[in-house]
Amino acid sequence: MTRHGERIESVGLRHAINPGIAYSMAFLEVEACVAAGLDLARWWLAEPEPYPAEFKATVIAWKQLHDQIGAHVQDAQVSKSMRGRK
């Protein structure tokens, strides 16, 4: 995944605000599971059988990348709106 030809994780956001929010890995797992439309009981309780660990890791990585893309899109929108004010 790139932004203007550079890997997205190495491109800084120009207009980012650090809200100082911290959360646990458990929260990230629940958020990823729900965002992917998966069965939360199967994710946590292994009912009827658990999702494989590799699948869970892929879902979590997808969610994090999805959020990162959203942040970069928002950053680009802010940059564009600021150029229009000049």
CORZIUR-V793911 format. One record per pair of residues at least 4 apart in sequence whose ideal C-beta (glycine too) atoms are under 8 Angstrom apart, sorted by sequence separation. I is the first residue (numbers start at 1). J is the second residue. D is the distance in Angstrom with one decimal. If there is no record, write none. Layout:
[[I | J | D] [I | J | D]]
This chain:
[[2 | 6 | 5.9] [6 | 10 | 5.8] [7 | 11 | 7.2] [12 | 16 | 7.6] [23 | 27 | 4.2] [24 | 28 | 7.2] [25 | 29 | 6.3] [26 | 30 | 6.5] [27 | 31 | 6.1] [28 | 32 | 6.2] [29 | 33 | 6.2] [30 | 34 | 6.2] [31 | 35 | 6.1] [32 | 36 | 6.2] [34 | 38 | 7.6] [38 | 42 | 7.0] [39 | 43 | 6.6] [40 | 44 | 6.2] [41 | 45 | 4.8] [42 | 46 | 6.9] [46 | 50 | 3.9] [51 | 55 | 4.9] [52 | 56 | 7.1] [53 | 57 | 6.3] [54 | 58 | 6.4] [55 | 59 | 6.5] [56 | 60 | 6.4] [57 | 61 | 6.3] [58 | 62 | 6.2] [59 | 63 | 6.5] [60 | 64 | 6.5] [61 | 65 | 6.2] [62 | 66 | 6.0] [63 | 67 | 6.4] [64 | 68 | 6.3] [65 | 69 | 6.3] [66 | 70 | 6.6] [67 | 71 | 6.5] [68 | 72 | 6.5] [69 | 73 | 6.3] [70 | 74 | 6.3] [71 | 75 | 6.3] [72 | 76 | 6.4] [73 | 77 | 6.5] [74 | 78 | 6.5] [75 | 79 | 6.5] [76 | 80 | 6.3] [77 | 81 | 6.3] [78 | 82 | 6.3] [79 | 83 | 6.6] [80 | 84 | 6.7] [81 | 85 | 7.0] [82 | 86 | 7.4] [2 | 7 | 5.9] [3 | 8 | 5.0] [6 | 11 | 5.0] [23 | 28 | 6.6] [33 | 38 | 4.7] [38 | 43 | 6.0] [42 | 47 | 5.8] [51 | 56 | 5.3] [1 | 7 | 7.1] [2 | 8 | 6.1] [33 | 39 | 8.0] [34 | 40 | 6.8] [41 | 47 | 4.9] [42 | 48 | 7.3] [1 | 8 | 4.5] [4 | 11 | 7.3] [33 | 40 | 5.5] [42 | 49 | 7.4] [43 | 50 | 7.6] [1 | 9 | 8.0] [3 | 11 | 4.7] [42 | 50 | 6.6] [43 | 51 | 5.9] [51 | 59 | 7.8] [42 | 51 | 6.0] [30 | 40 | 6.9] [33 | 43 | 4.5] [30 | 43 | 7.8] [38 | 51 | 7.0] [43 | 56 | 7.1] [29 | 43 | 6.9] [38 | 59 | 6.9] [36 | 59 | 5.0] [33 | 59 | 6.8] [36 | 62 | 7.0] [29 | 56 | 7.2] [32 | 59 | 4.9] [36 | 63 | 7.1] [32 | 60 | 4.6] [35 | 63 | 5.3] [32 | 62 | 7.2] [29 | 60 | 6.4] [32 | 63 | 3.8] [35 | 66 | 7.3] [28 | 60 | 6.3] [31 | 63 | 6.4] [32 | 64 | 7.9] [28 | 63 | 7.4] [28 | 64 | 7.7] [16 | 71 | 7.0] [8 | 65 | 7.8] [13 | 71 | 6.0] [9 | 68 | 7.0] [13 | 72 | 6.8] [15 | 74 | 8.0] [16 | 75 | 6.7] [8 | 68 | 6.1] [15 | 75 | 5.4] [8 | 69 | 7.1] [11 | 72 | 7.1] [14 | 75 | 5.8] [13 | 75 | 4.5] [15 | 78 | 4.3] [1 | 65 | 6.4] [8 | 72 | 6.3] [14 | 78 | 7.6] [15 | 79 | 6.8] [14 | 79 | 6.1] [1 | 68 | 8.0] [15 | 82 | 7.9] [1 | 69 | 7.2] [3 | 72 | 5.5]]
